[in-house]
């Protein structure tokens, strides 16, 4: 995923190449495991396995958002003023233009798949503008909508926290309290009437501002990494509750949501924190598998944008096959994962470094 730093002479964060790869692979697995979750017998052991993996990977988009916020804060740390003239033209080229282009591409793709039924669906969605405003051209584009909202509000975060009066832990704790207050006071009440609220900056405030705080204090990471055991414990406990609640919501009619979202926020941020830590360890190693992760990380933005198209084409073949009742089906899903990843990676490399790259690289945020 593309999250470029503002031009400033600071050490490059090599660990984020690894973390991008982890996030990209997690997104890919979410969408692929959704296939068996949607068709398998819910009483089978294999369904429960795929379901647990699918729900456990729901940190992937928040992880991308945290890395985006972290990098912006890391670059802005110590600056006296926000560079409006330099920042927004750059982000327009690297986020807004690809978003608009891929929205059109996926709308055309849907048109080919459904013939003219897609236009009827757009009429039912009331207005075409709704598709572009909320990233509804395809199921993964909402990430860019949230990211663009973050960029619009970044100056506010910058000036409100420039003084550094809050330390990272107290700021993180306050961010979580504000997130929970928003969820129970506004978000939960508005959602039945305005479902798009889940694609807004306030819904992801904790992960975005939390990532921003990590970026501000990233050069002091040796200090806050001492809290690793506590983050590990909180992440484990929140994961256990989160998965338990997911299974209850899946199997028990009218199961109350209860603490689902507060715990989800803790889990997604906690595991993202741990992945950043693990990525720093991996980045110091060498070997083909490390280089492979770095390659996936380098092209993660393209993989994210392209893989739903590749997956959908694969499913046109997969849907014709019977659903096995054994672990052979799991092997088929693994093969599907490898195929979608390799084709998406190849397409991303072609767009950014192929013969026509000077005409196509902008589609995945390239220059």
C-alpha angles and dihedrals in degrees: 000000000000115000107151122189122237109257106274134131102256132125113278113247099237092178091068090066087063093042092051089055091051091050093047093050090047092053091048092051092048091057094042096047088050086071098066091035088059098049110026129096107268092218093061124101091229091057091053090050094051091043093053092048092047094051094040091057094056089108092077101094092041087051090055090048092049091052091048092051092043093054094048092050091044089055095043096048110120096011118131098210139021114251100228095169094052100036105051100046088051094049091045089059095043101039115009098047094046089047093053092043095050091044088058092043093052092045088055090046091053089049091056092048097047099026104217097340090094091065089053089052090051090054089052088052085063099229137028089223089067089066093055097040095052103029095249097145086095135357099258102047094084087084091070091048090056091044092053090050088052091052091050091052096039094099089056091053091045097053095039092055101029093101091061093218090143119066118222097259096046089044091049092049092049090048090054092049091050090048093052091045090052093047097051097032100043117354099056092045096048098041097084089056099032111029091172088075087090087068096056134100094248091057089058097033095119096053093042097046090038090055090046090054091049089053093050091053099031093114086060093050093125087069099049093039086070085077089063095111091052092048089049093052094046091047093050094048093045091048092053093050092042094052091044090053092046091055091046091051090049098048108024118071114233093004108174117243091224110159095354098120099039089052092044090056091052093047097047095048094041096051091043089055090051093047089053089052093047091046090056089056093047093047089062092058130078136216141097094286091053091049089048091054090048090052092051089047092050092055097032094115091056092043090052093051097042107037099078090059091049092045093050091053090050091051091057085069098034093053089063092060124084119253106249119220094219141067089272084085089059089055089051090052090050090052089049090052093052093047095049092046095049095045093046091047091049092049092049091050091048093051094048103034108015130107093279096040094123087063100036109031092088089067089073098033098273125141 
